[in-house]
Amino acid sequence: MNMKVVMSLAEEKLNAITVEEWRKVCLHAIEEENKYQGRDAALDTISERIIIHLMKARMGMIVICLGLMNY
């Protein structure tokens, strides 16, 4: 299949989508975006906690390794 055929088929399919179908898809996208925006603050808080715990864990491992090097 060459590019002209692919482009023709894509254009045909896009032109077949009705205004009502586009409206539904757009509304669904907006609803999903709003859900994620509502979760954004919670995700920021959780990711910050994970980063802090990882940093503390790494620091603990460094301290343990330095302690072992003294033996």
Buried (B, 14 or more C-beta within 10 A) or exposed (E): EEEEEEEEEEEEEEEEEEEEEEEEEEEEEEEEEEEEEEEEEEEEEEEEEEEEEEEEEEEEEEEEEEEEEEE
